[in-house]
Amino acid sequence: MYAKKSLGQNFLRCDWVVDEIIRAAELTAEDIVLEIGPGTGVLTRALAKKAGRVIAVEKDERLAAELRASLRKERIGNVEIRKDDILSLLKSHFNREISYNKIVANIPYYLTGHLFRLIFEQEHLPKTIVLTIQKEVAERVAAEAPHLSLLALSVQAFGTPAIIAVVPASCFFPQPKVDSAILKISGISGDFFRKNKIEKTVFFETARKGFSQKRKTLANSLAPLAGGDKSVIARVLSAVGLDPRARPEELSLKQWVELVLLLRH
């Protein structure tokens, strides 16, 4: 089986990794799972044994056709193979017609950031996400202040990330240059925004502005929100217990909420 470099294909070949992913997903017969990039179906078959239904989205037409045919031969009837681009599907908000409550996948590295953003923009959020992604990116997602990135903030506003296991590059074919990790995001919901009485768009507009000039202090990067007056931002930062020279990665999720609320009122 050859892999298409243009699609970032790296096929799983270690059974223990599949076992760890399935264990982390905590699947039941009631679950409808969205799998992204099923490839040769190693994970797909394991998902089908535990979940009630699996919707596997594969961009590679050849792989989609081969997997559909082999699953039919094996009489695995609870898997739907969709030949499509997952990013286009999510942009179309296809979960208005197809509901799924978990996303479990071994995804191409290049998809990660864009994929998270599109998933969390959906009307109906999955309750759990389990993905194998680049180890360095998984560590960024699970990081806390003073090492919080915009990606971490964007994920942690919706759920709780945890690294389940590190996966060596040798567990993939072709072998990537870096290790991966199984990342689980649990307890996903929009409650964070409701509880804090804050609009998602306002929160992320402020956060993006804060991280837009990461090497600068927040007083500098957020100044445009106060008509260019850095002293206003400095006073707001002091009000939430932060030094005016604080940088965006130093704030906790709670402090970002306090900062946004004070800036917008």
C-alpha positions, 0 to 999 in steps of 0.5 A: 500500500503506497501513501500519498505525500500530498494527503499527509498519509501515514498508516497505523501499523501498531496494534497497541496504538489502536487498542489505546485509542479504542480504550480512550474513546470509551465506546458503546453501542449508542455511539456514532463515531466520525473517523477522519482519514480511515486509510486502510481501515485498521482503526475503522474495523476496531471502531466498528466492533465497539460503536453503534455506527462509524462514519469514515470520511476518506479524501483518497478515492482509491482508498475509499473504494478499496475500504468500502469493498473490503468491509463489504466482503467482511460483512461489516455493516455499521460503517459508512465510507464517505469519499469527501474532504473533511474540511469541506464537509465541516465547513458545510456544517454537515452534522446538521443532517448527520449527528455524531457524538465522538470523533476518533481518528489518526489524522494527517499532521497538516490538518490539526489546527484547521480541523479543531477550529472547524469542529468547534464551530459546529452547531452540535459538538462531539462529546469526546475527541480522540486523535493521533497527532504530532507529539509536539502539537499534542503537548501544545494543546495540553499545555497550561499557563505560562505556556498557553498557546492560542491553540491550547486556549481554543481547545481548552475553552471547549473541553479538557485535553490529555495526552494518553500515550506517546506513539513512536514514528516507527508505528506508522508507514511511511515513517514520519520524522517525528513522534506522535501522541494520542490526544483525548479531549473530553467533556466537550461543550459550549458551557464555558461561554454560557457560564461566563456570559461571554460571546465566543466571537468576542472571546476569540477575537480578543485572544487572537489579537492578544496572540497576534504579536506574541513577543510583545506584551499584552499592553501593546498587542491589545492596545487597539481594543482601547483606542491605542491607549496602553494604559487602559490595558495595563489597568485591566491587566492589574485588575486581574492580578497581572503585571502590565508587562505580561505576555499572552502565554502567561495567562490562564483560561480564567484570566483570559475570561476576566480580561475579556469581560473587563475589556468589553464592558 
